[in-house]
Amino acid sequence: MVLFLVVVSFVVQEAAPDTDLTRVVVIWLQAATLVAAVRIARANRRLVRLAAAVAMLAAVAAPVLWVVEGSVGDGVTAIATGLLVAVAPPVIAAGLAQDLFISREVTVETLSGVLSIYLLAGMFFSFLFAAVGALGDKPFFAQIADPERSDYLYFSYTTLTSTGFGDLTAATNLGKTLTSLEALVGTIYLVTIVALIVSNLRPRQRGQRAAPAEEER
């Protein structure tokens, strides 16, 4: 569920036009992702309630701002993205570690969680790039002066996967440093964590007794 929501959120941000409606939908998707992440990872009740409260606040505030102010600013979307990428990955990682410790096996659900963290890392760096571009006195990209959210996402994921088309490049020293860091993180994560999980992936045998963690669900 978390992986599905992350992918849908990425597709909407990348493919849909940058309108107020799109921003509201993105905030709703990210709020749902945050709640799903803390619930599926079986976080403590306080964290689940806090995540639900923050998600509800963001989901309600977005359309209210649209009606009252006439638009949903990039800042609101950035805050929602920041909350998602700051909370969800460590919570998912903790849940995966707990499942692995209890069940002693790698399943498709484990792989989905690992891939969710990878995709959320791309969103995290796109959030950092956008923040650097908004707070800096120079444009973040050397090619365009007024990038959209989709530009930051596109650049982030091409960097994370070490594709590097070259059509967008960071213009500032801080931007170049963050770009290099993302490329290193993406490469190391793929060749270590993802490769280790895939190599140990075992399908659950039919009729096999569920692990204690799944029984509790």
C-alpha positions as CSV (number, residue, x, y, z in Angstrom):
1,M,0.0,0.0,0.0
2,V,2.8,2.4,0.9
3,L,4.7,1.7,-2.3
4,F,1.5,2.1,-4.4
5,L,0.8,5.5,-2.7
6,V,4.4,6.7,-3.2
7,V,4.3,5.8,-6.9
8,V,0.9,7.4,-7.5
9,S,2.1,10.6,-5.7
10,F,5.2,10.7,-7.9
11,V,3.2,10.2,-11.1
12,V,0.8,12.9,-10.2
13,Q,3.5,15.4,-9.3
14,E,5.5,14.6,-12.5
15,A,2.8,14.2,-15.1
16,A,-0.1,16.4,-14.0
17,P,-0.1,20.2,-14.7
18,D,1.1,22.4,-11.9
19,T,-2.3,23.7,-10.7
20,D,-4.0,24.2,-7.3
21,L,-6.1,21.1,-7.8
22,T,-2.9,19.0,-8.4
23,R,-1.3,20.4,-5.3
24,V,-4.4,19.5,-3.2
25,V,-4.4,16.0,-4.6
26,V,-0.7,15.6,-3.9
27,I,-1.1,16.8,-0.3
28,W,-3.9,14.3,0.2
29,L,-1.8,11.5,-1.3
30,Q,1.1,12.3,0.9
31,A,-1.1,12.6,4.0
32,A,-2.5,9.1,3.2
33,T,1.1,7.8,2.6
34,L,2.2,9.1,6.0
35,V,-0.7,7.5,7.9
36,A,-0.3,4.2,6.0
37,A,3.5,4.1,6.7
38,V,3.2,4.5,10.5
39,R,0.2,2.1,10.7
40,I,1.8,-0.7,8.6
41,A,5.1,-0.3,10.4
42,R,3.2,-0.8,13.7
43,A,4.6,2.3,15.3
44,N,3.6,3.2,18.8
45,R,0.1,4.7,19.3
46,R,1.3,8.2,20.0
47,L,3.2,8.4,16.7
48,V,0.2,6.9,14.8
49,R,-2.1,9.5,16.4
50,L,0.4,12.3,15.8
51,A,0.8,11.3,12.1
52,A,-3.0,11.1,11.7
53,A,-3.5,14.5,13.2
54,V,-0.8,16.1,11.0
55,A,-2.1,14.4,7.9
56,M,-5.7,15.5,8.7
57,L,-4.5,19.0,9.3
58,A,-2.7,19.1,6.0
59,A,-5.6,17.5,4.1
60,V,-8.1,20.0,5.5
61,A,-5.9,23.1,5.3
62,A,-5.1,22.6,1.6
63,P,-8.6,23.0,0.2
64,V,-9.4,25.7,2.8
65,L,-6.5,27.8,1.6
66,W,-7.6,27.2,-1.9
67,V,-11.0,28.6,-1.2
68,V,-9.9,31.5,1.2
69,E,-6.7,32.6,-0.5
70,G,-7.6,31.6,-4.0
71,S,-4.5,29.4,-4.5
72,V,-2.5,26.7,-2.8
73,G,1.1,27.9,-2.6
74,D,4.2,25.8,-3.2
75,G,5.1,26.3,0.4
76,V,2.2,24.3,1.7
77,T,3.0,21.4,-0.7
78,A,6.7,21.6,0.3
79,I,5.8,21.4,4.0
80,A,3.6,18.3,3.4
81,T,6.4,16.7,1.3
82,G,8.9,17.6,4.1
83,L,6.8,15.9,6.8
84,L,6.3,12.8,4.6
85,V,10.0,12.3,3.8
86,A,11.2,13.2,7.3
87,V,8.9,10.7,9.1
88,A,8.0,7.9,6.8
89,P,11.4,6.4,5.8
90,P,12.7,5.9,9.3
91,V,9.4,4.5,10.4
92,I,9.3,2.1,7.5
93,A,12.9,1.0,8.2
94,A,12.1,0.4,11.8
95,G,9.1,-1.7,10.8
96,L,11.1,-3.7,8.3
97,A,13.8,-4.4,10.9
98,Q,11.2,-5.6,13.4
99,D,9.6,-7.9,10.8
100,L,13.0,-9.4,9.8
101,F,14.0,-10.0,13.4
102,I,10.7,-11.8,14.2
103,S,10.1,-13.7,11.0
104,R,13.7,-14.3,9.9
105,E,12.7,-14.2,6.3
106,V,12.6,-11.8,3.4
107,T,9.2,-11.5,1.6
108,V,7.7,-9.4,-1.1
109,E,6.4,-7.1,1.6
110,T,10.0,-6.5,2.7
111,L,11.1,-5.7,-0.8
112,S,8.1,-3.3,-1.2
113,G,9.2,-1.5,2.0
114,V,12.8,-1.2,0.8
115,L,11.7,0.2,-2.6
116,S,9.3,2.7,-0.8
117,I,12.3,4.1,1.1
118,Y,14.3,4.4,-2.1
119,L,11.5,6.3,-3.8
120,L,10.9,8.5,-0.8
121,A,14.7,9.3,-0.8
122,G,14.2,10.8,-4.3
123,M,11.3,12.9,-3.0
124,F,13.5,14.0,0.0
125,F,16.3,15.3,-2.2
126,S,13.8,17.0,-4.6
127,F,12.5,18.8,-1.5
128,L,16.1,19.8,-0.5
129,F,16.7,21.0,-4.1
130,A,13.5,23.1,-4.1
131,A,14.4,24.6,-0.7
132,V,17.9,25.5,-1.9
133,G,16.4,27.1,-5.0
134,A,13.8,29.1,-3.0
135,L,16.1,30.3,-0.3
136,G,19.2,31.0,-2.4
137,D,19.9,34.2,-4.3
138,K,20.7,32.3,-7.5
139,P,18.6,29.8,-9.5
140,F,19.2,26.2,-8.6
141,F,19.5,25.0,-12.2
142,A,21.9,26.4,-14.7
143,Q,19.4,25.9,-17.6
144,I,16.2,27.4,-16.2
145,A,15.5,30.3,-13.8
146,D,12.0,29.4,-12.6
147,P,11.7,25.6,-12.3
148,E,8.5,23.8,-11.3
149,R,8.0,21.0,-8.9
150,S,8.2,18.5,-11.7
151,D,11.6,19.8,-12.7
152,Y,13.0,19.1,-9.2
153,L,11.5,15.7,-9.1
154,Y,12.8,14.8,-12.6
155,F,16.3,16.0,-11.7
156,S,16.2,14.2,-8.4
157,Y,15.3,10.8,-9.7
158,T,17.6,10.9,-12.7
159,T,20.4,11.7,-10.2
160,L,19.3,9.0,-7.7
161,T,19.4,6.4,-10.4
162,S,22.7,7.8,-11.8
163,T,21.1,8.3,-15.2
164,G,22.3,11.9,-15.5
165,F,20.9,13.1,-18.9
166,G,22.6,16.5,-18.5
167,D,19.6,18.5,-19.6
168,L,19.4,19.9,-16.0
169,T,22.4,20.6,-13.9
170,A,22.9,22.3,-10.5
171,A,24.4,25.8,-10.8
172,T,25.5,26.4,-7.2
173,N,28.2,24.7,-5.1
174,L,25.6,23.6,-2.5
175,G,23.4,22.2,-5.3
176,K,26.3,20.3,-6.8
177,T,27.2,18.9,-3.4
178,L,23.7,17.7,-2.7
179,T,23.5,16.2,-6.2
180,S,26.7,14.3,-5.7
181,L,25.4,13.1,-2.3
182,E,22.2,11.8,-3.8
183,A,24.0,10.0,-6.5
184,L,26.2,8.2,-4.0
185,V,23.2,7.4,-1.7
186,G,21.2,6.0,-4.6
187,T,24.0,3.9,-5.9
188,I,25.1,2.5,-2.6
189,Y,21.5,1.8,-1.5
190,L,20.8,-0.2,-4.7
191,V,24.0,-2.3,-4.7
192,T,23.8,-3.1,-1.0
193,I,20.3,-2.9,0.6
194,V,18.2,-3.7,-2.4
195,A,20.6,-6.3,-3.8
196,L,20.8,-8.0,-0.4
197,I,17.0,-8.1,0.0
198,V,16.5,-9.4,-3.6
199,S,19.1,-12.1,-3.2
200,N,17.4,-13.4,0.0
201,L,13.8,-13.1,-1.3
202,R,11.9,-16.3,-0.7
203,P,8.3,-16.8,-1.6
204,R,6.1,-18.0,1.3
205,Q,5.2,-21.6,1.0
206,R,1.5,-22.4,0.7
207,G,0.1,-23.4,4.0
208,Q,3.1,-22.1,5.9
209,R,2.2,-20.7,9.3
210,A,2.2,-16.9,9.5
211,A,4.9,-15.3,11.5
212,P,3.9,-13.8,14.9
213,A,4.1,-10.3,13.4
214,E,1.5,-11.2,10.8
215,E,-0.7,-12.9,13.3
216,E,-0.8,-9.7,15.3
217,R,-2.1,-7.9,12.3
